[in-house]
Amino acid sequence: MGHGCRAIVALLVLQLVGCKDDKPKDQLYFPDLNVPFGAGKVNVVSDVSLNKPTGGEITVLTTVEPQVDKDELDRLMASFYRQTKERRGFRGSGKPELIDLRFYASEGQAKAGGDDWLARVSASGAGEPTNVNKQKPPLLKWAMKKLGKMQEFTGSLKPQVLANTTAMALDMTVPIVELDGSGKYVETLTYVRAITEFVSYSMTLFEGIPELKKLTFVGRHNDQTVMKIWLTREQYVGLDLRKVEEGLGAFDGQFIELLMSKQITDKAFEAKKIKQRRKVYRETLARLPAEQVELEKDLR
């Protein structure tokens, strides 16, 4: 065969190979998904990226630990979605058009690919993904995070918090202690101090945990239960304790110049402040049903 014929044959072979390589693949393959730290034991059972004429379609079926923390599962869902939506090379725009990420409690469930998933992320086109997480909220963890270190409880007296994730309710028992770090009960518990504790914890938990539906606050003094107040979120909103506290702050503020100019003594100011708080707190709690407010007679 002459040089010219061999050149023509070689060109035809290259063209044929090129045609074969240029044909779009029906399925694309990408590196394994990275599991974020803290998500527990995670196993990707199936990861399929179809390269359809209408665009890329990604389906990922994953197993997670049955008791995985809801927050950690949220992080895993967000991480897998972020990684899959960045895949490129599909027909059309090159981006995936449909993403379906499902998270199951067992490998058998994942292989079956049914609707018994714990969580799911669905996305279509450029729209925002739809996230569904069926895990129970870690209500106790949320509460402890919002409450913080509570440094006044340095001794053996400690608050106790119980969480009911079904009812999204918290029961909190608090020993009312000195604020000086001694860890001891206050020597004399007053009405104002007791209700101040209730108001403070109510604001912290209801405003810090939007999912919280009910709070029961139990105050203890000298190892005895001296108060119990409970309310729902709707009642909390109706009382508007934030506005109550702002009003009390404004009342205190009108005496600042008088204190600085010594037209009123600290003792007189403290008496006015306590009197106003007692009045306002009584009016506020009177808006709750009587059976929801229990106070020992010394605090009434």
KOLKOLKE-436828 format. One record per residue (C-alpha): residue number from 1; x, y, z. Coordinates in pm, 1 decimal, m for minus. Each point is the difference from the previous one (the first is absolute). Example, Ala and Ser with C-alpha at 12.3 -4.5 7.8 and 13.67 -1.06 7.14 Angstrom:
<recs>
[rec 1, [1230.0, m450.0, 780.0]]
[rec 2, [137.0, 344.0, m66.0]]
</recs>
This chain:
<recs>
[rec 1, [0.0, 0.0, 0.0]]
[rec 2, [140.7, 339.4, m96.4]]
[rec 3, [60.2, 284.2, 240.7]]
[rec 4, [m303.4, 187.2, m132.6]]
[rec 5, [m235.4, m295.3, 57.3]]
[rec 6, [136.1, m58.5, 351.3]]
[rec 7, [m59.0, 366.3, 82.9]]
[rec 8, [m360.1, m19.6, m118.3]]
[rec 9, [m62.5, m318.3, 204.5]]
[rec 10, [155.1, 157.3, 308.9]]
[rec 11, [m221.2, 307.7, m41.0]]
[rec 12, [m310.9, m216.9, m28.8]]
[rec 13, [96.2, m194.0, 315.7]]
[rec 14, [50.4, 323.4, 192.6]]
[rec 15, [m337.0, 128.7, m119.4]]
[rec 16, [m170.6, m321.0, 109.9]]
[rec 17, [167.9, 10.0, 341.3]]
[rec 18, [m89.1, 365.4, 33.0]]
[rec 19, [m364.0, m71.4, m75.9]]
[rec 20, [m5.7, m274.5, 260.7]]
[rec 21, [155.6, 224.5, 269.7]]
[rec 22, [m227.8, 292.1, m81.7]]
[rec 23, [m320.4, m198.7, 55.6]]
[rec 24, [m166.4, 121.4, 321.5]]
[rec 25, [m4.0, m255.9, 278.1]]
[rec 26, [m332.5, m90.1, 158.8]]
[rec 27, [155.9, m11.1, 346.0]]
[rec 28, [280.5, 209.7, 145.3]]
[rec 29, [229.3, m89.4, 287.4]]
[rec 30, [136.5, 235.6, 263.3]]
[rec 31, [225.6, m26.1, 306.1]]
[rec 32, [m157.6, m140.6, 315.9]]
[rec 33, [m193.7, 245.4, 213.7]]
[rec 34, [185.5, 131.1, 303.1]]
[rec 35, [m171.2, m54.5, 336.4]]
[rec 36, [27.1, 299.3, 237.5]]
[rec 37, [152.0, m59.3, 342.9]]
[rec 38, [m250.5, m74.3, 275.7]]
[rec 39, [m265.7, m165.6, m216.6]]
[rec 40, [70.0, m343.3, 146.6]]
[rec 41, [11.5, m319.0, m204.6]]
[rec 42, [m110.9, 82.2, m355.3]]
[rec 43, [m7.4, m239.8, m296.4]]
[rec 44, [m85.5, 102.1, m356.1]]
[rec 45, [m184.8, m306.3, m133.8]]
[rec 46, [m69.7, 142.2, m345.0]]
[rec 47, [119.9, 310.3, m185.2]]
[rec 48, [m131.4, 23.8, m356.5]]
[rec 49, [45.0, 298.1, m233.6]]
[rec 50, [m205.8, m52.0, m316.2]]
[rec 51, [82.8, 212.5, m303.8]]
[rec 52, [m345.2, 25.5, m155.8]]
[rec 53, [m88.1, 210.3, m306.7]]
[rec 54, [m200.8, 226.4, 230.6]]
[rec 55, [299.2, 51.5, 228.7]]
[rec 56, [179.1, m167.6, 287.5]]
[rec 57, [m191.9, m193.0, 262.9]]
[rec 58, [178.6, m96.2, 322.2]]
[rec 59, [m137.6, m251.3, 249.9]]
[rec 60, [193.3, m85.4, 315.2]]
[rec 61, [m122.8, m256.0, 253.0]]
[rec 62, [184.3, 8.3, 332.2]]
[rec 63, [m18.8, m172.2, 338.0]]
[rec 64, [53.2, 184.2, 327.9]]
[rec 65, [m15.7, m106.0, 363.4]]
[rec 66, [m367.4, m33.7, 106.9]]
[rec 67, [51.4, 236.0, 295.8]]
[rec 68, [208.4, 256.7, m187.1]]
[rec 69, [m34.7, 350.2, 145.5]]
[rec 70, [m246.3, 211.5, m200.0]]
[rec 71, [245.8, 289.3, m25.5]]
[rec 72, [277.1, m229.3, m124.4]]
[rec 73, [m236.6, m152.4, m253.8]]
[rec 74, [m83.9, 352.1, m120.5]]
[rec 75, [372.2, 65.5, m47.0]]
[rec 76, [42.2, m325.8, m191.8]]
[rec 77, [m294.0, 83.8, m225.7]]
[rec 78, [140.0, 346.4, m72.8]]
[rec 79, [348.1, m138.3, m68.9]]
[rec 80, [m117.1, m270.7, m241.8]]
[rec 81, [m225.1, 246.3, m182.0]]
[rec 82, [281.3, 250.3, m36.3]]
[rec 83, [231.6, m267.0, m141.2]]
[rec 84, [m250.7, m145.8, m245.0]]
[rec 85, [m122.3, 332.5, m136.7]]
[rec 86, [361.4, 86.6, m91.0]]
[rec 87, [31.3, m301.0, m231.9]]
[rec 88, [49.8, 95.7, m363.8]]
[rec 89, [8.4, m157.5, m346.4]]
[rec 90, [m366.8, m79.6, m52.7]]
[rec 91, [m194.0, 63.4, m317.4]]
[rec 92, [m163.4, 339.2, m40.2]]
[rec 93, [135.5, 254.4, 247.9]]
[rec 94, [258.7, m244.4, 130.1]]
[rec 95, [m152.8, 21.0, 348.7]]
[rec 96, [m230.3, m254.4, 166.0]]
[rec 97, [m366.3, 79.7, m59.0]]
[rec 98, [m141.5, m236.7, 263.2]]
[rec 99, [154.7, m100.5, 332.3]]
[rec 100, [m152.3, m257.5, 234.3]]
[rec 101, [188.6, m83.3, 319.9]]
[rec 102, [m156.5, m248.3, 241.2]]
[rec 103, [130.7, m107.0, 340.1]]
[rec 104, [m113.2, m330.2, 155.9]]
[rec 105, [45.5, m178.4, 332.0]]
[rec 106, [107.0, m332.4, m154.7]]
[rec 107, [168.8, m135.7, m310.3]]
[rec 108, [m307.6, m205.0, m86.5]]
[rec 109, [m217.6, 308.5, m2.8]]
[rec 110, [254.1, 188.6, m209.2]]
[rec 111, [24.5, m276.9, m258.0]]
[rec 112, [m379.1, m12.8, m25.2]]
[rec 113, [m7.5, 377.3, m54.6]]
[rec 114, [m346.5, 40.8, 150.1]]
[rec 115, [m166.7, 282.4, 191.7]]
[rec 116, [112.6, m120.9, 344.7]]
[rec 117, [295.5, 239.1, 4.3]]
[rec 118, [108.6, 208.8, 299.3]]
[rec 119, [84.5, 302.7, m210.2]]
[rec 120, [m13.6, 116.5, m359.2]]
[rec 121, [128.6, 283.4, m217.7]]
[rec 122, [m177.7, 65.6, m330.3]]
[rec 123, [100.8, 265.1, m252.1]]
[rec 124, [m108.1, 89.2, m351.5]]
[rec 125, [180.1, 242.6, m228.3]]
[rec 126, [128.8, 318.6, 158.8]]
[rec 127, [m268.6, 7.4, 269.7]]
[rec 128, [65.4, m35.3, 371.3]]
[rec 129, [15.5, m358.4, 130.2]]
[rec 130, [m278.6, m151.1, 209.2]]
[rec 131, [137.3, m147.5, 322.9]]
[rec 132, [m196.6, m241.0, 219.1]]
[rec 133, [158.3, m132.4, 320.8]]
[rec 134, [m219.5, m240.6, 200.1]]
[rec 135, [239.3, m44.9, 291.4]]
[rec 136, [m124.1, 122.8, 338.3]]
[rec 137, [144.0, 339.8, 94.1]]
[rec 138, [281.1, m12.5, 260.9]]
[rec 139, [m202.2, 224.0, 231.7]]
[rec 140, [210.3, m65.3, 309.3]]
[rec 141, [319.9, 82.0, m188.7]]
[rec 142, [m152.2, 321.6, m130.8]]
[rec 143, [m112.9, 99.0, 349.7]]
[rec 144, [338.4, m62.8, 161.2]]
[rec 145, [172.6, 196.0, m275.7]]
[rec 146, [m230.7, 298.3, 50.7]]
[rec 147, [33.9, m10.4, 377.9]]
[rec 148, [377.9, 9.8, m21.5]]
[rec 149, [235.2, m64.3, 289.9]]
[rec 150, [m219.8, 154.6, 273.6]]
[rec 151, [304.2, 85.8, 208.5]]
[rec 152, [m198.0, 85.7, 315.5]]
[rec 153, [m55.0, m373.7, 55.1]]
[rec 154, [347.2, m81.0, 131.9]]
[rec 155, [m96.2, m235.2, 283.6]]
[rec 156, [m212.0, m312.0, 25.2]]
[rec 157, [m318.2, 187.5, m87.8]]
[rec 158, [m62.6, m40.5, m371.6]]
[rec 159, [m295.1, 65.5, m231.2]]
[rec 160, [m174.6, m302.9, m144.9]]
[rec 161, [m146.4, 5.6, m349.8]]
[rec 162, [m230.8, m264.0, m146.3]]
[rec 163, [m99.2, 2.2, m366.6]]
[rec 164, [m304.9, m153.3, m166.9]]
[rec 165, [73.2, 2.1, m372.8]]
[rec 166, [m345.0, m132.2, m88.5]]
[rec 167, [m175.4, 293.8, 165.2]]
[rec 168, [299.4, 231.5, m53.2]]
[rec 169, [m20.3, 91.6, 368.1]]
[rec 170, [262.2, 75.2, 264.2]]
[rec 171, [m26.8, m51.0, 375.3]]
[rec 172, [260.5, 202.3, 187.4]]
[rec 173, [70.7, m17.5, 373.4]]
[rec 174, [224.9, 278.7, 125.0]]
[rec 175, [147.8, 49.1, 348.9]]
[rec 176, [m3.7, 376.5, 58.2]]
[rec 177, [351.4, 78.6, 114.6]]
[rec 178, [215.5, 300.7, 77.9]]
[rec 179, [160.3, 170.7, m298.7]]
[rec 180, [338.5, 39.6, 171.0]]
[rec 181, [124.8, m343.7, m103.4]]
[rec 182, [m38.3, m152.1, 347.0]]
[rec 183, [m241.7, m258.5, m136.3]]
[rec 184, [m229.2, 36.1, 300.9]]
[rec 185, [m372.2, 67.6, 10.8]]
[rec 186, [m87.0, 367.8, 37.3]]
[rec 187, [m44.3, 82.2, 367.7]]
[rec 188, [m343.5, 152.6, m49.9]]
[rec 189, [m201.2, m74.1, m310.4]]
[rec 190, [m228.8, 284.8, m103.4]]
[rec 191, [m289.2, 5.4, m244.5]]
[rec 192, [192.3, 225.9, m235.8]]
[rec 193, [310.2, m222.3, m4.6]]
[rec 194, [m208.3, m313.0, m56.9]]
[rec 195, [m198.2, 146.8, m291.0]]
[rec 196, [313.1, 157.5, m145.5]]
[rec 197, [147.0, m350.8, m26.7]]
[rec 198, [m312.4, m126.9, m173.8]]
[rec 199, [m6.9, 290.7, m244.7]]
[rec 200, [369.7, m28.7, m79.9]]
[rec 201, [m9.4, m372.4, m78.5]]
[rec 202, [m326.4, 32.9, m193.6]]
[rec 203, [144.3, 267.6, m226.4]]
[rec 204, [322.7, m193.6, m54.2]]
[rec 205, [m171.3, m325.1, m95.8]]
[rec 206, [m305.1, 119.4, m193.9]]
[rec 207, [196.8, 257.2, m198.1]]
[rec 208, [304.0, m224.3, m45.3]]
[rec 209, [m192.8, m311.4, m108.3]]
[rec 210, [m275.3, 87.1, m251.5]]
[rec 211, [m124.0, m361.2, 4.2]]
[rec 212, [m68.3, 4.3, 376.9]]
[rec 213, [m375.4, m28.4, 67.5]]
[rec 214, [m21.4, m15.7, 379.5]]
[rec 215, [215.2, 83.5, 302.2]]
[rec 216, [m53.0, m103.6, 360.4]]
[rec 217, [216.7, 189.2, 250.4]]
[rec 218, [42.6, m134.3, 352.5]]
[rec 219, [189.6, 210.5, 254.2]]
[rec 220, [159.4, m152.2, 309.5]]
[rec 221, [125.2, 165.6, 317.8]]
[rec 222, [157.7, m174.0, 298.4]]
[rec 223, [m70.1, m333.9, m169.2]]
[rec 224, [m371.7, 71.9, m22.4]]
[rec 225, [m214.9, 69.9, m304.0]]
[rec 226, [m125.9, 355.4, 44.6]]
[rec 227, [m141.3, 81.9, m343.5]]
[rec 228, [m125.9, m162.7, m316.8]]
[rec 229, [m107.4, 190.2, m309.3]]
[rec 230, [m67.9, m142.5, m342.3]]
[rec 231, [m104.7, 158.3, m327.1]]
[rec 232, [m29.0, m76.6, m368.4]]
[rec 233, [170.0, 189.7, m280.3]]
[rec 234, [m327.9, 169.8, m86.1]]
[rec 235, [m31.7, 120.1, 358.4]]
[rec 236, [361.7, 112.9, 1.8]]
[rec 237, [m60.7, 206.1, m312.9]]
[rec 238, [m314.9, 145.5, 155.7]]
[rec 239, [179.5, 103.6, 320.5]]
[rec 240, [278.4, 163.2, m205.2]]
[rec 241, [254.7, m34.7, 279.8]]
[rec 242, [263.3, 175.4, m210.6]]
[rec 243, [m214.4, 312.3, m7.7]]
[rec 244, [m66.4, m36.2, 373.4]]
[rec 245, [372.7, m1.0, 72.3]]
[rec 246, [61.8, 293.4, m232.8]]
[rec 247, [m267.6, 196.1, 183.9]]
[rec 248, [163.1, m76.1, 334.6]]
[rec 249, [334.1, 108.2, m140.0]]
[rec 250, [m152.3, 328.6, m114.0]]
[rec 251, [m144.2, 50.7, 349.5]]
[rec 252, [346.0, m45.6, 152.2]]
[rec 253, [151.8, 234.8, m256.4]]
[rec 254, [m198.6, 301.4, 117.5]]
[rec 255, [188.3, m6.8, 329.7]]
[rec 256, [354.4, m3.1, m141.4]]
[rec 257, [47.8, 378.3, 4.6]]
[rec 258, [m157.6, 22.6, 345.9]]
[rec 259, [242.5, m261.2, 128.5]]
[rec 260, [300.5, 171.8, m157.4]]
[rec 261, [m101.3, 335.9, 145.6]]
[rec 262, [m73.1, m167.3, 335.1]]
[rec 263, [m359.2, 122.2, m2.1]]
[rec 264, [m99.3, m355.6, 88.3]]
[rec 265, [189.2, m260.1, 201.0]]
[rec 266, [90.0, m346.7, m122.1]]
[rec 267, [m222.1, m145.4, 269.4]]
[rec 268, [m299.0, 210.2, m105.6]]
[rec 269, [55.8, m89.0, m366.0]]
[rec 270, [20.9, m370.9, 83.1]]
[rec 271, [m328.9, 23.1, 189.9]]
[rec 272, [m172.8, 169.4, m294.6]]
[rec 273, [142.8, m256.7, m242.7]]
[rec 274, [m117.0, m297.6, 206.9]]
[rec 275, [m344.6, 152.2, 49.7]]
[rec 276, [m40.3, 56.4, m373.7]]
[rec 277, [117.2, m349.4, m87.5]]
[rec 278, [m232.6, m159.7, 249.5]]
[rec 279, [m292.3, 197.1, m142.9]]
[rec 280, [81.8, m73.9, m365.5]]
[rec 281, [77.8, m367.8, 55.4]]
[rec 282, [m323.8, m54.3, 190.0]]
[rec 283, [m199.3, 163.1, m279.0]]
[rec 284, [181.8, m207.5, m260.6]]
[rec 285, [m45.2, m337.2, 169.3]]
[rec 286, [m366.1, 80.3, 69.7]]
[rec 287, [m51.9, m38.4, m375.4]]
[rec 288, [76.6, m373.6, 29.3]]
[rec 289, [m261.1, m247.6, 127.7]]
[rec 290, [27.2, m24.7, 379.2]]
[rec 291, [77.3, m372.6, m10.2]]
[rec 292, [316.3, 69.2, m202.1]]
[rec 293, [158.5, 214.7, 270.7]]
[rec 294, [82.8, m167.9, 331.1]]
[rec 295, [187.9, 197.5, 267.7]]
[rec 296, [71.8, m74.6, 362.2]]
[rec 297, [m188.1, 234.0, 231.9]]
[rec 298, [320.7, 186.8, 93.5]]
[rec 299, [39.2, 100.4, m365.2]]
[rec 300, [m357.6, 110.7, m67.7]]
</recs>
